[in-house]
Amino acid sequence: MSEHTHDHNCDCGCNEEVTVTLTLDNDEVIECAVLTIYSVDDKEYIALLPLDEDGDNEEGDVYIYRYVETEDGEPTLENIEDDDEYEAAADAFDEWLDEQEFEDIVEE
């Protein structure tokens, strides 16, 4: 994963988009923007937006992984193998997305 010295929610004013580099099972390497890290049932998850060479997402896909930090604070992504766990993580992401859209409407 690529690193950024600031947290994705940092107040440093850097406005830098935090990205990670994923290597998929088929060895395809893709850059993804971090949308959010969130908790469900005492586990953390990360929602990633895959980007093309131009830094855009034309497909609208979002990848959701379990997010774990190692003892030395290194972030690790794990596949979600359990259907029920994935469903709970996806539902929580949908709720987060709805809140973001609502906040955009309120701010206008």
N, C-alpha and C positions, 0 to 999 in steps of 0.2 A: 504494500500500500504506500502511496505517496504521503508525505508528511507536510504539515503546516504547523508552524509554531504556535498558532492561536487556535482556540476552540471555535467550532462552527457557530457558536452563539456569543463569541467574544464581543466586548464593547470597545475594542481598541480602535475602531474606526477604519480598519484596513479594508473592509468591504471585499475581501478576497474570497472567491468561491473555493470552498474546500473540496478537493477531489481525491479519489482513490483509484488505483490501477488494479483491475481484476484480471486474473488469468482463469478463463473458463475451463471446464473439463475437456473441451476440444482444443486446448492450448491457444485459443483466441484471446488476445489481450485487448481490453477495452478500458477507457477512462470513464469514470462515473462521478457525477456531482453528488455530494452528500446532501440529501434533503432534510433529514432529521435523524436523531437517535432518540428512542423513546422506550418506555418500560411497559411490560404487560406481565402480570403475575410474577413479580420479582425477577424477571429476566429482561435484558435489554436487547433491542433490535435496531437495525439501521436500514433506512430506506435510501436506495441509490438510484440515480437517474443516469442511464447509459448515454454517453455523448459520442457523436460522430467526429470525424476529423476537424470539422469546423466548430466544434463545441456546442452543437445543437442536438436536440432529441426530436427526431421526426416521427418516431414510432409511438411515443407515449408510454413505453414500457417503464416499469419501476421494478427494481430488484430488492427483495427483502431478505436480510440475513440476520442470524443471531449475532449480537455484538458482545464480545468478551474482552476484558483487558487482562493480560498476563500479570504475574506477580510484580514484574518490573514496569508495569504500566503500558506495555505495548498492546495496541489494539489488534484483535484477531476477529475474523469473520468466520462463522460456521454455517453450513447448510442446515436448513430446518427440514428434518426428515419426517416428522410427525404431522399428519394432515390437520389434526385438531389444533396443534400449536401454530401451524402456519395460518390457519383460518383466524385464530385469535389475533395474531400479529398483523394480518392483512386488514382485519376489521378495525383495529386500533389505528392503523395508518390511515384508513379511509376517514375515520373520525377526525384525526389530526388535519387531514387535507380539507375536510369540510370547515373546520375552525379557521384555517388559513384563508379560505375563500370568503368566509363570513367577515373576517377582520379586514380583508381588502375592500369589501363592500362598505363597511362601516367607516373606513378611512377616507373614502372618496367623497 
